[in-house]
């Protein structure tokens, strides 16, 4: 997983429970909304290994987290730890 995708996932975990808009998240990471949506494809692939529901957005651009978006479960997932490990060498 790319560093930016890992950073985005860590940001989402840290801000779980808050309303996050895709546009503001794109601004924060200095990417376009389209690029961010591509990053979510990568993040959702990782979440499917946990397993956890995909992150989606509604018509207003708010991010929607599934019921099983569980920080501890995600952090214990093998691909999450691999992504952090690989990020250290990037």
C-alpha positions in Angstrom: 0.0 0.0 0.0 1.3 3.4 -0.9 2.4 5.8 1.9 -0.4 8.3 1.2 -3.0 5.6 1.4 -1.5 4.4 4.7 -1.5 8.0 6.0 -5.1 8.5 5.0 -6.1 5.3 6.7 -4.3 6.4 9.9 -6.0 9.8 9.7 -9.4 8.1 9.3 -8.8 5.8 12.3 -7.7 8.8 14.4 -10.8 10.8 13.4 -13.3 8.0 13.6 -16.7 9.3 14.7 -16.2 12.7 13.1 -17.8 13.9 9.9 -15.2 13.9 7.2 -15.8 15.3 3.8 -14.0 13.9 0.8 -13.2 17.4 -0.5 -11.6 18.5 2.8 -9.7 15.2 3.0 -8.4 15.8 -0.6 -7.3 19.3 0.4 -5.6 18.0 3.5 -3.5 15.5 1.5 -3.1 17.9 -1.4 -4.6 15.6 -4.0 -7.7 15.7 -6.3 -10.9 14.0 -5.3 -10.4 11.6 -8.1 -6.9 10.7 -6.8 -8.4 10.3 -3.3 -11.1 7.9 -4.7 -8.3 5.8 -6.2 -6.6 5.8 -2.9 -9.8 4.5 -1.3 -9.8 1.6 -3.7 -6.5 0.6 -2.3 -7.6 1.2 1.3 -10.8 -0.8 0.8 -8.7 -3.7 -0.6 -6.8 -3.7 2.7 -10.0 -3.4 4.7 -11.4 -6.5 2.9 -8.6 -8.6 4.4 -9.5 -7.6 8.0 -12.5 -8.0 7.2 -14.1 -4.6 7.5 -16.7 -2.8 5.5 -15.6 -0.5 2.6 -15.4 3.2 3.1 -17.9 4.9 0.9 -19.1 8.5 0.4 -22.7 9.8 0.1 -24.0 12.4 -2.3 -22.8 15.3 -0.1 -19.3 13.9 -0.1 -19.3 12.7 3.5 -17.4 9.5 4.2 -19.4 6.6 5.4 -17.8 3.9 7.6 -19.3 0.5 8.0 -20.4 -0.9 11.4 -17.3 -3.0 11.6 -14.7 -0.2 11.0 -12.9 -1.2 14.1 -9.5 0.5 14.8 -8.1 -2.4 16.8 -9.2 -5.0 14.2 -7.7 -3.0 11.4 -4.4 -2.4 13.2 -4.1 -6.1 13.9 -4.6 -7.0 10.2 -1.5 -8.4 8.5 -1.6 -6.0 5.5 -1.8 -2.9 7.7 1.3 -3.9 9.6 3.0 -4.7 6.3 2.1 -1.3 4.9 3.6 0.5 7.9 6.7 -1.7 7.7 7.2 -0.9 4.0 6.5 2.7 4.6 9.4 2.9 6.9 11.7 2.0 4.0 10.1 4.3 1.4 
